C-alpha cells in the first residue's frame, strides 16, 4: 500500500513539475536567453528569446530582449523574417518604433551595397522569378540556313552576363533538358511598317512556384526584310537574357541594356555594354528570396526589404508602364504593361481600354499575340467563355504557346467540353512531361470521364520522369487511382 502511495505521489510530482514548467517556460527561456546574450551565444539567445516572446508578445522584457537578439544577428535571413513579424504583431510601442528604425537601416544598407540599380522594376506580376541553381543549361535551336554569326553573338552575350556577375551563375550549352531555350524565327514582314526594332520575346514556363524553363524567341530579320547585324543580335540577346534570368522590368536610363525602349538595341552599329546598374540589379536579384524558382534557391535578403508591401510593388509597375507610354506613346508596350497590371488588380475595364489602345500600334505577330491573349484572360476571368475562346483562338494564329494551350484546356473545361479539354492537356503533358500541374489536371479530367486506367498511367509516367512528384500534395490526393495502373 505504501509503495502504491509513493508511486502516486511521484507521478503527481512529475505532473505538477511538468505543469509548472509549462506555465513558467517563457520565464525560463527568457532567463536562459539573457545568459546566452551576455555570453555571446547569439543564435541560442535569439531562439530562446523568440520562444519567450511568442508565448507573450505583450511582455516588455521579452519584447526588448527579442529585438536586441534580432539586431545582434545583424541582418541574417532568419532575423529579417523575425523583424518583419515583430513589426507586424499589432503592438504599437517604443520597441516597434525601434524595430522600424532598424528595418530602415537594413534597407539602406542593402540598397547602398548594390547602387545604382533598378531592382524595383523587376517583378513579373508582383512575383520574383529566377533560377535557383548556379549551373544554367542553354539550348540553342538553329535553323539550317541561318548564318553562324547568330549563334556566336548569342553565346558571347550570355557569357558576358556570366563574366559581369562574377560567375554567380555559370552557363553551359546543352540541348538536353535546357533551362533556357533560344529559338530563331523569321518574322512576317509588314510592308506598311518599316521600323527596324528588334522583335524578341522571353516567356517563363512555370508550374505553381516551380520554374521549369525560360524560352527566348529572337526574330532574324527587321521589318525591311534584312537580317539583323552581329551587333543587333548581340545587343538583343544581352537584353533578353536579362529577362530570362529574372529581370522582367525595364530601366528608365538609356545607358542600361534594359532601357525601356527598343531603339537603344536595334539599329546600333556598336556593341552595347552592361552598365553598372544592369550588373548591380542582377547581382541583387540573385540575393533575394524568389517566389518562383528552380531547385532550392540560395538567398540572403527578404523581398520586403527591397520591394516593401505588395501594394508598393504594384504602384511601381504602374509608374513604369505610364513612364513607358510617356516616352514612347506610339509603341504598344506601355499600354500592354499597364493592362497586365490592371488584370492582376482585377480592374478589367481599365485593362480592356489599355489593350484597345495597344492594338492600334501593334505591328508584329508577337505583340498581337500578347494583346489577344490578354483579352482572352479578361473574358475568362469575367466568365464569358465564348469570347474567351474566340480571343484565345485569335492569339493562337500568331503564336502557339503552352499558355494558350493551357487556357484553351481550361475554357473547354468550363464549357463542359471535356473531350477537347483532354486533347489540350494531352498536348501539354507530351510537351512538358515533368510538369506536375499539367499531369494532375489531365488525370483529373480522365477521372471525370471514368477513364481510370488512363489517369493512373498519366500519374505513373509523371512520377517516372519526375520522381519528386510522388511527394507533391496534388499527386498524393490522387494516389488512390494508381491501383488501376497496368504493370
Secondary structure, 3 states (H helix, E strand, C coil): CHHHHHHHHHHHHHHHHHHHHHHHHHHHHHHHHHHHHHHCCHHHHHHHHHHHHHHCCCCHHHHHHHHHHHHHHCCCHHHHHHHHHHHCCCCCCHHHHHHHHHHHHHHHHHHHHCCCCCHHHCCECCECEEECCCEEEEEEECCCCCCCHHHHHHHHHHHHHHHHCCCCCEEEECCCCCCEEEEEECCCCCCCCCCCCCCEEEEEEEECCEEEEEEEEEECECCCCCECCHHHHHHHHHHHHHHHHCCCCCECCCCCCCECCHHHCCCCCCCCCCCHHHHHHHHHHCCECCCEEECCCCCCECCHHHHCCHHHHHHHHHHHHHHHHHHCCCCCHHHHHHHHHHHHCCCHHHHHHHHHHHHHHCCCHHHHHHHHHHHHHHHHHCCCHHHHHHHHHHHHHHCCCHHHHHHHHHHHHHCCCHHHHHHHHHHHHHHCCCCHHHHHHHHHHHHHCCCHHHHHHHHHHHHHHCHHHHHCHHHHCCHHHHHHCCC
